[in-house]
Amino acid sequence: MQNQPSSPPKPVTDVWQPDLVALPRLTFARRAFRIFFRGLAKLVTFFTMRPIVSGLENFPKRGPALIVINHLGDADVVLVGASIPTTIDGMGKIELIDEWVGPILRAYGVIWVHRGRPDRRALRAALDALAQGRMVGLAPEGRQSVTGGLEDGNEGAAFLAMKSGAPIVPIAMTGTENENTYGHLKRWKRARVTLTVGKPFLLREQADRQAMLREGTRQIMESLANLLPESYRGNYKPNSESG
């Protein structure tokens, strides 16, 4: 964590399955499963982690809202699901649909994303969710961090915030790296983790659309960096290239 190595290129999805990308319908069964999942997340968190959660008073009581998180490991989704006071629509890489978590995510309802490719259907689904007053969650880095700190943010989150006008709610976590959480599990111990919810904010408008996307991405990533200890800020430390 002390010396941040340079990040390899961001991943590009090998598969292309646009027919699977859509806004999940909030059927009775799906609403019930989401409540069940939230309860399960609380149970898993209790037995596997020692969380310190702060800033929940900043979490909005209703949507629309764009929830942005830093992405350190597999435990991120579980910790967020256990900590925030409601369920949200998550955006996830489409490769997960064929992994063991695929059936769980399909039951929950996820907006699938083809990473590194122009996925207009995913963006449209997220915009539709926000237009309906729903909350959409995503990781602007586009993958689990390979350096242990914040990597460069992609512009998708800024685009969604700019087009929808929805407030952005940053949620920053520490301790959820796979080596920490799984390492503690192997020793039958709970990992110490933190989750901090920052204050919602809106992107500052600019006449130049591309400049607004770049500036908006910087704002989003710095809002996460400001909630993290310096060792987790990665490319968004003061005087860093991206910061």
PyMOL commands that set and color helices and strands:
alter all, ss='L'
color gray80, all
select helices_A, chain A and resi 18-20+28-48+56-58+75-83+94-98+102-108+120-131+156-164+178-186+209-225+230-232+234-236
alter helices_A, ss='H'
color red, helices_A
select strands_A, chain A and resi 49-54+65-69+89-93+110-113+135-138+168-174+191-197
alter strands_A, ss='S'
color yellow, strands_A
deselect
rebuild
show_as cartoon
